[in-house]
Amino acid sequence: MVATETMTPPHMPALSERTQAKSREIQNSLVTGLGWFSLGLGLAEVVTPGSVSRLIGIRNDETSRNVLRGFGMRELAAGVGILTQQRPAGWVWSRVAGDVLDMASLLSARKTNPARVAVFTAAVAGITALDIMCSRELTAAQPARERERETRVTRTIGVDRSPEEAYQLWRNFENLPKFMTYLESVQSRGDNRSRWVAKGPAGITAEWDAEILRDEPNRFISWRSVKDATLDIAGQVRFDRAPGGRGTIVRVDMDFAPDGGALKSLAGKILGPDLRQRIMHDLRNFKQVLELGEVTQSDASIHPGMHPAQPDGVQPDTAQRA
């Protein structure tokens, strides 16, 4: 008996290949649709925030309109990123983060028009599920090295203090909220463990327990969230004496998905609009606390977006008269 092998004709791709190609086509169409949806929604929120407020049943006042304009700018940025980038996974994940903020805002305003707000909250929940599904598929298709670039952040700064002083300030984790803008509190619990509370937009907070993995006095500290924590975060900081004994080089490495969990990496997107800039800002705060004893903030550092350069608390007309 002669064994035979069934060959697929060259002009007919294997079923699995056709299925994969069809799946990629559907995924690309979905991503494109989400991109155009972001652009359309963002344009409506920026141009006609009052109409959007009335439509979804929230209070139509200046505060609500300003919030919607901010959300609209976020949607426009996400739409442009999704439609123009070859690897749009990060931008689609930013939509998930935006969906969370949208639902939080809707829930906080549900007393204005409960029935209508409930309808739109359910709609946002459905869109969120779609965004998460699409984000996970795009992330899974990315090479591991690209996924790491999206969740890992490394920043370095020089401080005019000794490694011993820099280490002592950082090693007491309860000092971290003094210069880390996304942290509300850190409480030591003994046995190298601590409880972290982070603050995000729209009143969102997140809590998790972390443990110190390695502690070399005056040189190095590493920590990460415990196994069952809500967020998956790891970090390390190194203190190296600068050349010529001129202070200390502080290097911080943060990873917001050390186990590669796509959903938990969302934490970094929720906790800050641009995590890389935020961590660099926090390092500058660390430098000020270490060298000056406090954080000295300029007008530009405490007001988001474009604004007139003037002291905090001074009204524009007062500044002009002065």
Secondary structure, 3 states (H helix, E strand, C coil): CCCCCCCCCCCCCCHHHHHHHHHHHHHHHHHHHHHHHHHHHHHHHHHCHHHHHHHHCCCCCHHHHHHHHHHHHHHHHHHHHHHHCCCCHHHHHHHHHHHHHHHHHHHHCCCCCHHHHHHHHHHHHHHHHHHHHHHHHHHHHCCHHHHHHHHEEEEEEEECCCHHHHHHHHHCHHHHHHCCCCEEEEEEEECCEEEEEEECHHHCEEEEEEEEEEEECCCEEEEEECCCCCCCCEEEEEEEECHHHCCEEEEEEEECCCCCCCCCCHHHHHHCCCHHHHHHHHHHHHHHHHHHCCCCCCHHHHCCCCCCCCCCCCCHHHHHHC
